[in-house]
Amino acid sequence: MISTRKQVGRTEMTFDELRSQHQGHETRLEELRLKGFLTPEEEFEQKQLKKKKLRLKDQMEHIRRVAS
């Protein structure tokens, strides 16, 4: 059986990993925003990154609720 402390510690690590990924996606989106023109591939990437960011945000919110 895993102790509550270990579970919370793993949750925090997971939360940090999610936050790091979210920030990485935000950084790439900012790079794309600064470009004057996006190729079709970059437009597709931009859409995918936005979707991934939303999923990560939902996962982080879930962790916050569970940890409260």
Secondary structure, 3 states (H helix, E strand, C coil): CCCHHHHHHHHHHHHHHHHHHHHHHHHHHHHHHHCCCCCHHHHHHHHHHHHHHHHHHHHHHHHHHHHC
